[in-house]
Amino acid sequence: MSKPLSLASLLLVSTALVSPAAFAQTTAPGGTASSSTPAADPATAETPAAQQDEPIDVSIPGGGGGEDIVVVGRRDRNLIRSTPQVVSVLSSNDIARTGEGDIAGALSHVTGLSVVGNGFVYVRGLGDRYSLALLNGSPLPSPEPLKRVVPLDIFPTSVIASSFVQKSYSANFPGEFGGGVINLTTKAIPRDAFLSIGASVSGDTVTTGQLGYTHAGSRLDWTGFDNGTRTLPDNFKDALNSGKLIAVGQDYTTEEIGLLASSLSNARTTVLQRNDNIPVNFSGDVTGGGSIDLGGALLGFIGTASLSNTWRTRQTLQETAGSPDLSVADNSFNRVVTDNRVVASGLLGVGLEWDENKVRWTNLYIRDTLKQSRLALGNRFQSGNRDLLTQDTAWYERQLINTQLTGEFKFDKISIDLRGGYANTQREAPYERSFTYVRTNQPLAQDPTGDRFVNDLGGNNQEGVATVAFSDLNEDLFSGGADLTYELAPRINATVGYAYSDTDRTSTRRDFTYRGTNLPIAVRQLRPDYLLSDYTIQTYDIVLLETSGQAGAAAFEAKLRTHAGYGQLKADILPTVKIDVGVRYETAKQTVVPLDLFNSGSNLVVATNLDNDYWLPGATVTWEVANDMQVRLSASKTIARPQFRELVSQIYLDTDSNRNFRGNPSLVDSKLTNIEGRYEWFFARDQRVTLGGFYKKIDRPIEAFAAVNASDGSVNTSFANAPEATLYGLELEAQKYIPLADVFGGDFFSSRRLMLTGNYTFSKSEIKVAEGDLAVINGSSQAASNLFRSGQPLTGQSKHIGNVQIGIEDTDKLSQLTLLVNYASKRVTSRGPSGQPDIYEQPGVQIDLVARQGIKLFGVDAELKAAARNILATKYQEYQELGANRIYYNRYDVGARFSLGVGVNF
């Protein structure tokens, strides 16, 4: 059993690769109870929630005494109360209660947290750039071209044991700590052997059994792996690697270009297909483990694997404004988007423990694949009365490989923690295809095809467009650290530590358009796979023209290397007063260099070189006002860096918003000053009321703004440093259990209780712009007032965030029924273009109902789980508004979602 909680161990814990929470396993994949702690039946359903052997990891870079934060058996103290910092904890039971399939969904129920887009977590209304995600205390690379932060929806809950969210800064964390840090802990190695298997099916009212679109692809697409169908032909690979722009007159003849175009015909990725009955979603997972007693040492193993296949169809309305008062929609498209997403994951952990020493090795693999098919009908008003029909097909592969090795060693009053890790992310998008057909709607006497959609490959909205793009991203991240803690006196500990990280990303995107001349009417009307068949290309001299842009815009290499040294002192200076004081010195070199793929000898895109160092102090004082009450005060300085993709002018399509993004090489670091106060009342076991207030001043915050593309009226989103911003707010949280036997009596209610949990966060932010303030974009300065107005909120910041959980649960066996209500008020997604109003999204209210019940299935203990999500069928809305005029940048029905799952334990 681990040592009792101490002040030193609470903050300075080694970053174990797997949960350093002893050898305990509480929840199997999908929330299935699979406790391997001693019990009458090792596969029994959950023990009482208030008494459960529940390992909760608060691993933080910087080991404290080398001790685990482990709570085994009945807890005398609340973990949230015991930690010196402001924290929220999601245990395995909390995660299971939400019924979510990925950790991002589970975190959306934590105080002050909201999840935006593809799993990006916002803390206290601040954007994802202000949130730091760690896995077992080590940094993670991102598979997203637009982000340097990792999307948390790629982490299935089957591989995560607990999540620890710290909102007040301490010096043992990286300096990029704006809103908070989220530390995910993988499942612990069990003491006793076990095997758990789970499966589920789900669907939603908008997608399942309804109309959608897809394309053939490969026969293995349902697994998330391609069978070679999307592998590039050898001659085209050679052309991409030749260092030449692929275009006629650029070292290529018309015949050579024609052959390259023919090699890309690949009909299985080209033609869109109607599906009138989109299938149901399914998922499955298996987890097993055990340990071997070596006589004085314990060697343990754990492994888990999961696969999920989900479908989502969105029928969207997407518009842009053609006038400052929003009275005219310049672009208006109705688009049907069907996503088939497959996530495969695996975890393998090995641990060795002897005395108070531990060595852990964990390996994690996640592959997240999105097969997207889109069909749109609309109008760009520069095209006159023409209707445009656009179809898109794409395949996006995201992959994360992570391996970590840690050691925790205890020598009397000295503890040493060592950690090292390597992580790699990749993203490949072969054959991103887009076709635009035009219907002129002119009388047949003027246009013989005026009533039909045609594509003559002219390369514009007047005649028709066919494009294909290939993109690839690779990112390597090496990290390491060492910490030494010395017990100066009882309950007084000093720590010195060093941390290192080295991130290297390479990203390329090659864009091509097909061009034809004087194509016959019959050819213009061909569907996409016939239009670009080998026969058509060769017969009508269709050529391929690379449009990757100016030199340096097609690819970039980015690096971020940090070194940090820090010291901390944790002490009980009085019986009721504790301090946690530290300072971190951190250096960082961040470079983003456009790559000259075409050997032009010059780069027209500005390179970025940021070389900064910072002293980042942090201090927290905790005063125990009474036995069950305490007050915290904390202050710190932190930073936020530009993300790689924001620093390069390469255009990128975000698949979630269906919008293009372009970076700004002139971005600089943001600096934050953070102040926080918090009152906490722990009136009973696992029951509390907390009230906190916070204030942040941000110098040079990075904000998104929209810019209209003059050529076609489309909108690109870019980034710039605003002069200054402030954010302040308050958080209220309460948790209460009511024994129902005291209310109703009777045998049925004798072991049941009512769970009431609620939290609310109010936050308000303001951008400040003074006369003479400048914004720098691509090396050119302009008045900041051209992009920002004083009083505007920060992008991504919701003024109101609330969560409520009301549940009935049995304290003797697994039986839970939980109602979850989540609300976030509207928030800015981008500054409006050309002086127009800002663009907002309206998350609204989501109501979920989750039921979990332990049963006997063929004599084996099992769990049934059913969930109904978004019961109100709240739709997604992103819009501009001025008076009675509203322009929808993105609007679609989400639908209610239903799932049913089962898990068994052996």
N, C-alpha and C positions, 0 to 999 in steps of 0.2 A: 504494500500500500504506500502511496506517496506521502510525503511529509505534509504537515498541516500548512495552511496558507500563512504566508508571512508577507510583510510589506515589500521585502526585497524580491521575493519570487513573483509577486503580482505584476511587476512591470518588466523586470529583466529576466525574460524567459528565453531559452534558446529557441531558434527557429527550426524545430524538428521537421523533417520531411513528411512524416506522417504525424498524426496527432500525438503529442507527447503525453497523452492522458492515460498513462499506464496501459494495461492490456484489458481493455473493455470495449464492448461493441454493443450499442444500444439499439440502433435502427438499421434495418436492412434496406436495400434499394427499394425506392418507392414508399419508404416509410414503414416497411414491414418490420415488426418487432423481431429482433433476433439476438437478444441479449445472451452473451456467452459468459456472463458472470454467474457465480454459483446460484442455482435455483433448483426447485423441485423438478422442473422440466426445462432444459436449456433452450427449448424453442417456445417457451411460454409467451403469451402476449405481455404487453407492457406492465411493469410494476407500477404502483401508484405514482402519479406524476409528481407529487410533493416529496416522495421518498426514493425516487429512482436512482440507481447507480448511473449517474449521468456525467460522462467526461466532457468538460467544456474547456476548450483550448483558448488561451489568450496569448498565444505565442507572439512575441515581438522581437525584432532584431535587437540583440543585446541581451545576453543571458544573465539572469539574476540568481546567483547562488546555484545555478545549474539545476534548479528545482522545477518540477512540473507543476503546472496549474491544473490540479486534478481534484475533483470533488467526488468522492466515492461514498455512497451511503447517505445518510441523512445529513443535510447541510445545516450547520449552526449559523452560518453567515451568508448573506446574499452576495453573490459574486460581483454584481453591479455595484454594490455598496463598498466592497472590499478594495476594488481597484482604485489607485490614486487618481486616475483620469476619468473623464466623462465617456462612458462606454454604453453600447447596447450589445447584447449577446443573443444569437440564434442558436440554440442547441439542436441536436438531432431531433428531439421531440417537437421543438418549435417548428422546424422545417417540415417535419412530417404532418403536423397539424394543418399547415397551410395547403397541403396536397399539391404543391407546385412541382413541376417536372424539372425545372432548372433553378439554379440558386438566385438568379436575378429576380424571378417571380417571388421567391420567398423573402428576399430583402425588401421588396416593395411594401411590406407590412411593418418595417422598422421605423421608429420615430424619426421624422425628418428626412427620410429617404424616399425617392421616387425613381422609377425606371422609365427611361425614354428610349424610343426607337428599338434597335436591336440589342437590348440588354445593357445599356449604359446607365450606370447608377448616378443619380444626382443627390448630393448631400446638402441639406438645408437650402435647396433651391439653386445651388451653384451648379454650373455645367459639369460635364464629365471630366473636363480637364482639371478640375479641382478635387477629384476623387482618386485616391491611390489604391490599387488592388494588389494584394500579395497572396501568394500561395504558400502556406506553411512558413510565412515570414520572408519569403524570397520574391523579388520582383518578377513580373511576367511580361513577355513581349506580346504585341498585338498582331493578329492576322488581318486587321482592317487597314486598307490604304489610307483612309481618311483620319485615322486615329493612332495615337501611341498608347492609349489605354485599352485594356482588353475588354471586350464585351462579355459580361458575366452570364449571358444566356447560353453560352457554349458549355457551361459546366453543369452536367446533370447532377441532381441531388443525390444520385446513387453513389457518387464518389466523394461527397462532402459530408463530414461529420458535424461541423459547426462553423459558424461565422461570427467573427468578432469585429465590431465597428467601434473605432475610437475617434471621437470628434474633437478632443482637445489635444494639442500637439505636445509630444515629448521628444527630446533630442535624439533618442535612439531610432527614430523613424527617419526615412529620407525627407529632404527639405521640401519636396513637392507635396505639400500637405496643406491644401486649401480648405476644403470642407471637412475632410476626414480620411481615414484609412480603413479599408475593408480587408481583413485577413481571413482567407478561407483555409480551413484545416481539413486535410484528407482523412479518410477513415483510419482508425487506430488498428494496430495489430492485436488480435484477440488472444486471450490465454487458452481458451478451450476451442477445439475444432468446431466449425459450423459451416453450413451451406444454406444460402437463401436464394430463392428464385422468384422473380416477379414478372408480371405481364399486364398490359392494359390496352384498351381500345378507347378511342374518343372521336368526337366530331363536333361540328358547329352548324348552326342553322343557315349560315350564308354559304358555306362551302360544301359540306358533305351531302352527296346525292344531288348536287345542283350543277348548273352549267359552269364550266371552266374551260381553260385552254392549256394545252401541253404540246410537247413535241417528242419525236421518237427517241433521239439520243442513242444510248447504248442499252443493251439488255440487262446490264447490271446497275442501272441508275438507281434502282430501289434500295441498293445497299450503300449508296453514296460514293461508289467507286466506278470509274469509267473503265471499260474493257479494251480501250485503245481506239475507239471510234473517233475521239477528239484529239488523237495524237497528230501533230503537224506532219505533213509530207516532208521527206528529206530535202527536196529541192527548195521548198519554202523555208525550211530551217536554215539552209545554207544562205539563202538570200537575206534573212533577218540578221545573220551573223556576219554578213559580208562587209559591214561598215558603209553601205551605200543606201541612199534613199531609193525606195522601190518605186520607180516611176519612169515612164518613157522619156528618153533624153537624159536620164541620170544613170548612165552606164548600162542601160537596158534597151533592147530593141522592142518594137511592138510585138514581135513574135514571142520573145522571151517573156514579156509581161503577160501575154495571153496564156502561155503555158502555166505561169504561176497562178493566174486567175482560175484556170481550169482545175488545178490541183486542190483548190479550196472549195470545190463545189459541194462536197460533203452534205448530201441531201438530208441526212438524218438529223442534222442540227439546223436545218434551214426552214422547213415548212411547219407552220402552226397547225395544230389539229384541235378540233372541237371535241370536248368531252362533256356529255350531258349528265354524267353521273360520277362526280369526283369521289374517289374511295374514302373509306374511313381511315383514321390514323391508328397506328399501332406502335407499341414499344415493349421491350423486354430487357431484363437485366438479371445477372447472376453474380453473387458475391460469395466467396469462401475464404477460409483461413484457419490457422491453427498455430501451435507453438511446440517447441521441443526443449525439454529440460536437459541442459548439458552438464548439470552438476556444478552449481555455483554461478551459472549463467543461463539465460533464457533466450532462445532463438525463435523468432516469430515470423510468420508470413501472412500476407493478405493479398487477395486479387479480386478484381471486379471487372465486369465487362457489360456494356449496354448498347442497345441500338434502338433508335426511335425514328419513325417515318411519319411526317405530318404534312398536311395539305392546308393551304389557305388561299382563298380567292377574295380579291377586293375589287369592287366595281367603283372606280374613283372618278370624281370630277376634279379636273386640274385646270386652273385658269391663271392668267396674269393680267394685271391692269394696264390698260392703254391710255389712261388719263389720270392726272393727279388726284381728281376727286373720286376715282374708282367707278365712274359711271359707265365705262366701256371696258369690256373684257377683250384684251388684245389677242390672247390665245385662249382657246377653250376646247378641251378634249375630254371626252368620256372614254375611260380606259378600263379594261378588265385585265387584272393581273392575277395569275395563278402561280403560287410558289409551292414547290415540293421540296421540303427540307428534311435531310437525313443527318442525324448526329450519331456517330459511333465513338465509343470511348472505352478506355481500358486503364486500369490502375494495378500496379504491382509494387508491393512494399515489403521490405525485409528489415527486421530490427534485432539488435543484440543488446541485452541488458545484463549487467553484473554490478552488484553492490549499488552504488548511486551513480553509476556511469552508463551511458547509452550511446550507441551508434545506430543511425537510421539511414536507410537508402530507399528512396521512393521514385518510381517512374510513372509518368502520366502521359497518356496519348488521347487526344481528342481530334476527331475529324468531323467538320461541319460543312455539309454540301447543300447548296441551294440551286435547284433547277427552276428557272423562271421563264414564264411564257406570258407575253403581253399583246393585247390587241386594242388599238385606240382609234376613235373616229372623232374628228374635230376640224377646227379651222384656225389658221393664222391669218389675221386680217390683212397682212401685207400681201397675201395671196389672192385678194379679191374675193370673189364668190366661190372659190374652189374649196371642195371638201378634201381632207387628207385622211387616208387610212394607213395607219402605221402598225406594223407587227414587229415584235422583238423576241428573240430567243437568246438565252444565256445560261451558262453553267459556271457556278462559282465554288471553288474548292478552298476551304480554310482548314488549316491543320496546325495543331500545337503538340510539340513533343517537349516534355519537361523531365529532367532528372536532377535530383538533389541528394546531397550527402551531408549529414551533420554528426557532430559528436558533442556530448555533454559530459564533463568530467569534474568531479568534486574532490578537493583535497583540503580537509579541515575547514579553514575559514576562506579558502580561495576556490573559486569556481571558474572554469574555462569553458567557453562555448565556441565551437568552430563550425562553420557552414560554408558550403560551396554548391553552386548549381549551374546548370547549362540548360537553356531553353531555346527552341527554334520554332518559329512560325512561318508558314508559307501560305500564300494565296495565289491561286491560278484561275484565270478566266479565259479559257480558249473559246474562240468562235462566239463572241458577243455580236450577234447579227441584228440589223435593223433594216426594214424595208418601208418606204413611204410611197403609196400609190395616190394618184391625183384624179379627182373627178371635177372637170371644169364647170359642169352644169350649164354649158352653153347650148344653144339650139344645134341640132344635128347638122343643119346646113352650114354652120360655121365650124363645128367640130364633130366629126363622125363618131367620136367616142365620148361626146359630152355627157352622156348618161351612164358611163362606165368608169371604173377605176383602172387607170393605166400607169405604167412606169416605164419611161423611155431612158432611164439611167442618166438623166441630164445633170444630176447632182444638186438640185435645188427644189424648192417647194412648188415651183411652177411646172416642173416636168417629172419629177420622181427621183427617189434616192435609194441606193442600196449600199450599206456599209458593213464592214466586219472589223472587229478589234481583238487584239490578243494582249493580255496583261499578265504580269507575273511579279510576285513580291516574295522576298526572302528576308527574314530577320533573325539574327543570332544574338543571344543575350547571355553573357557570362557574369556571374555575380559571386561574391564571397564576403566573408566577414569573420572577425574574431572579437571576443569580448572577455574581459577579465573583471571579476567582481571580488571585492575584498570586504569582509565583515569587520568594520572598524570597531564596532561595539554592538551589543545586543540591539537589534532593530535600527541599526545605522549601517548602511551599505554604500560603498563607492564603486563606481564602474567606469572603466575606460574601454572604448571600443573603436574598431575601424571597419568601414564598409566600402565595398568597391562594386561598381557595375560598369559593364561595357556593352553597348548596344550598337549593332551594325545592320543597317537595312539597305537593301537594293530593290528598286522598283522600276519596272518598265511597262510602257503601254504603247502599242503600235496600232495606229488607226489607218484604215484603208477604205476607199470608196470605189465602186465600180462605175465605169463610164462607157456609154454607148453613143453611137452617132447614127441618126436617121434610121432607127430601128423600125421595121414594118409594124403596122397596126396590130397584126396578130401576135407578134412577139411581145409588144408592150403590155398585152393583156394576160400574159402567162403568169401563173402563180410562181412564188419565189424560187422553188427548187427547179422548175423548168426554165425560168428566166435566167438562172445562173448555172444551168447544166453545162457540161463540157461541150456538147454539140452547139448550143446557142452561143457560147463564148467564142468558139473557134469559127463558127459560120459568120457571125456578125461583128467580128473583131472587137469584142468587149475587152476593155483593158482594166487593170488594177492600178490605182493611184494612191500612193501613201500620203496621208494628210496629218501625220503625227505632229506637224507644227514646226516652229523654228528650232534651231539647234539648241539642244539642251532641254527641250520641253518633253521629249519622249521618255526620258529615264533620269533617275537621280539616285545618288547614294547618300545616305544619312548616317551619322554617327553621334552617339552621346556617351561620353565617358565621365564617370563621377568618382571622386575619392572623398571620403568623409572620415573625420575623427571626431569623437564626442566623449564627453564626460558627464556623469550624472551622480547626484547625491540624493539618497532617499533616507529620511530619518523621521523618527517620532521626537520632535523637539520638546513636546509636552505630552502628558498622558492623553490629551484630547486633540492635539494638533500634529498633523503630519505634513511634511513637505516633500516635493519631488522637483528638484531643480537641476537643470542641465543646459549645456550649450553644444551646438554642433557647428563645426567648421567644414564647409562643403565646397569643393571645386567642381566645375563642370565645363567641359568643352563640347559644344554642339555644333555640328557642321551639316549642311545640306548642300550638296554639290551637283548641279546638273551635269549629266554625262553626254558627251558629244558622240553619239552613236554613229553619226554619218561622217565623222572625220572632216568636219568643215573647217577646223582650225580655230574656231571661236565659239563662245557661248553667249547668246543674246539674253539669257535669263540670269539674273543676279544670283550669285552664290551667297549663302548665309554662313557666317562664322561667329558664334557666340562663345566667349571665353570669360566666365564669371566665377567669382568666389564670394561666399557669404558666411557671416556669423549669424547663426540662427538659435537664439536663446528660447527657452521655454520653462515655465514654472507653474506649479499647481500647489495650492495650500488647501488642506482639508481640515475643517474644524468640526469635531463631533459635539454638537450642541447638546444632545441628550443621548441616551442609550440607543434610541431608534431614529435619531435625526442627525443630519450633518449638512454642512454648507461647503461648497467648493468655490474657489476663485482661481482662475488661470489666465495667463497672458503669454503670448509668443509671437515670433516673427517667422514667416514661411514664404515660399515662392511658388510660382506656377510657370512652367516653361511652354513655349509654343510646341505643338505637336509637329512631327516631321512633315506630314502631308500639308500642313498649313503654310509651309515655308517654300513650296515650289509651285510654279505656275501651271503644272500639268493638270488638265481637266480630268475629273473623275465623276462618274455617275454613281450616286448613292442609291442602292437598290431598294431601300426602305421608303425614301421620300420621292424617288424617281426624279431627282434634280441633280444638276451638275454643280460641282464645287471646283474652285480654283484657289490656289494658295497665294501667299504674299511673303516674299523673301525678306521683307524689312521688319518683320515682327521681332519684338524683344521680350525678355522675361517680365513677368508681373511680380510685384512684391506685396505681401499681405501682412497686416498687423491684426492680431486676433486677441480679443478679450472676451471672457466668459465667466458667468456666475451661475450657481446651481444650488437649489435647495432640495433635499431628499428626505423623505419620511418612509421608513420601512416599518410599518405598523404591525406586520405579522409575517410569518414565513412565506417567502415568495410573493409577498404583496407589498405594494408601494404606491406612493404618490411623489412625483418629482416635478419641479418647476425650474426652468432655466432660461437665462437670457444671454444673448451673444451679440457681438459687434465686430465687424470686419471692415478695414479700410484697405482698398486694393489700388495700388499705383500701377497704371498702364495695363488695365485688364484687356484681354483679347476678346473681341466681339465679332460676331458674324454679321455681314451686311449683304444685301442683294444688289446685283448690277445687271442691267438689261443688255443683252447682246444685240447690237444695232443691226446685225445682218439678218436675223430671223425673229427678233423679238423675244427670244427665250431668255430665261433668267439664270444667271450663275450666282452662286453664293461664294463670297470671299471673306477675308478676315483682316482686321486692323486693330491696333492698340488704341483704345479710348484713353483720354487723359487720366481719369480717376473715377472710382466708384466706391460707394459705401453699401454695406449690407448689415441690417440689424433685425433682430427678431426674438421670439420666445418659443419655448417648447414645453408642453404639458403632457405628462404621461401618468397613467394610473392602471393598476392591476389589482383585482379583487377576486377571491374565491368565496362562494357561499355554499355551505353544505345544504343540500336539498332535503336531507332528513329532518333538519330543523324547521323546514317550511311545510313539507307535505307529510312527513312520516311514512311508515310503511316499508316493507322489505325492498320494493323496487328502488326506492330513493335512498336506501340506507348507506350505500357507498358512492352515490352520485353527488356531484357538485356542479354549481353554475360558475363558469369562468367569464369574467368581465375584464376586457383589456381595451384600453383606448389611448390614442395619442393624437396630439394636434400640434402643428408647427405653423407659426405665423412668421413670415419674413418679408422684409421690404428692402429693395435695393434701388439705388439711384446712380445714374451716370452723371458726372459733373464735367461740364465743358465751359471754359472761360475764353474770353476774347484773346486771340493770339495763340491758342493751343493748336498744334499741328498733328495731322495724321500722315504717316509715311506709307506709301503703297508702291511696291516695286522700285524703291529708291527715289520716288518723287513725292515731295511734300505738298500737302494741301491743307486748307483750314479744316480742323477737326469738326467744326459745325456743319460741314458738308455731309458728314456721315452720321453724326451723333447730336442729340439734343439733350440739354440738361434736364434731369428729372426722369429720363427714360429708365425702365428697369433693365437689369442685366439679362442677356439671353439665357433661356432655360430656367429662369427663376419664377416659381409659383408662389404667390402671396400666401396661399392657404394649402396645407397638406394635412389630411386626417385619415386615421385608420381606426376601425372598431372591430373587435372580435368578441362574439358572444357564443359561448359553447357550453354544452352539457357533456360531462365526461365522467367515466367510472374510475374510481381510485383503486379498485381491486383487479380490474381486467381491462383489456383494450376495448373501449366503446366510447366513441367521440362523435359529436355532431356540432359543427362549428359554422357560424355565420360570419363572413368577413366582408367588411365594407371599406372601400378605399376611395379617397377623393383627392384630387389635385385641381386647383384653380388654373385658369388660363396662364400661359407663359409665352414669352417671346421666343420664336425660333430664329428670327433674323431681322435685322433692321430693314425697313422698306427701301426699295430702289428709288432714286431720283426724287427724294423728298416725300415719297408716299408714306402712308402710315405703316407702322411696324407689322410684321407677320406674326400672328399668334397661333398657338394650338390650344385646343380645349380638351383636356383629358377627361374631365367630368367624373361621374360616380360609377364605380364598378362594385357589384354585389356578387359574392361567391358563397356557395354552400358546400361544405365538405363533410363527408361521413366516413368514419373508419370503424370497423367492427372485427374483433377477433372471433374466429370460428374454428371448428374441427372439419378438416377436409380429408376424407379417406383415412381418418385416424391421425392426421398430422395437423399441428397447429398452423393456422393460416390467418391471413388478414384480407378482408374485403374492403375496397375503398371506392367510393363514388363521389363525384364532384360535378357541380353545376356552376359555371363561371359566366360572368357578365350577364347575369340574369335579366337585367334591364335592357340588354342589347344596346348599350351606349355606343354611339357611332364616333368615329374619329373625324375631327374637324381642324383644319389649319387654314387660316383666313386673314385677309385684311378687311378693315371696316372703317368707314367714315360716314357718319350720319346713317341714312337708310341704305347706303350702298355697301355691298359686301362682295369681295372677290375670294373664291375658294382656291387656295393653292393645292389643297388636298382634302378630299372629303370622301368617306366611304363607310359602309356598314361593317361592323365587326361581327355582330351576331352573338348569340348565346352559345356556350360551349359545354359539352357534357362528356364525362369520362367514367369508365368503370375498370377497376383493376383488381388483381388478386396476387398475393404473395404467400409463399410457403417456406418453412424453415426446417432444416434437417440437422 
